[in-house]
Amino acid sequence: GLLRGELESLPPWPEELVPALGSMARIVVGNRQIICARAEFGLQSGAVAGSCAIRGILHRCDPWLGDSTEGCFIGDQLRGRVALIGRGGCRFTEKAERAQRAGAVAVVIVNNADLLFNVLGQASDIRVPVVSVTKSDADTLEDGVVASVIWGLHPASVKGVTGGY
């Protein structure tokens, strides 16, 4: 896990978004945070989701739409990765299932426009967090950097890779 100090140094949740805590999440890279929408399925969904931070290495998936079991979706090539996958081509649940099978610790669905959208679908077997971001926010996320996907106000723990990664 992470040092307690690292959790305490997270940027604060934007005050104007506190009412939306139940439907929003954030991706934190260094001292920068990107607001995202929580999917209807996945670890962060539902009343029992609580508050958590999942940490991994950002990975821009190829195939970008995650619509086939090829490229980075073969074997465990996404182990420890936060998978960035484009919107379109197949169901959101299929994208998340492929990424989870390949070892991803979180899935970020990237919109093809500059607005947040609801990632709908039902899948009880997806145990990683699934969130969505706008196209321009995703464009600022660099391949290979450490990112945390966080939901809830006070994450009690951080799961995933450690700083020496």
Sequence and secondary structure as in RCSB ss.txt:
>XXXX:A:sequence
GLLRGELESLPPWPEELVPALGSMARIVVGNRQIICARAEFGLQSGAVAGSCAIRGILHRCDPWLGDSTEGCFIG
DQLRGRVALIGRGGCRFTEKAERAQRAGAVAVVIVNNADLLFNVLGQASDIRVPVVSVTKSDADTLEDGVVASVI
WGLHPASVKGVTGGY
>XXXX:A:secstr
   HHHHHTS    GGGGGGTTTEEEEEETTEEEEEEE SSSTT SGGG  EEEEEEEEE SSTT  SS GGGST
TTTTTEEEEEES SS HHHHHHHHHHTT SEEEEE SSSS        TT  S EEEE HHHHHT  TT EEEEE
ESSS   EEE  TT 
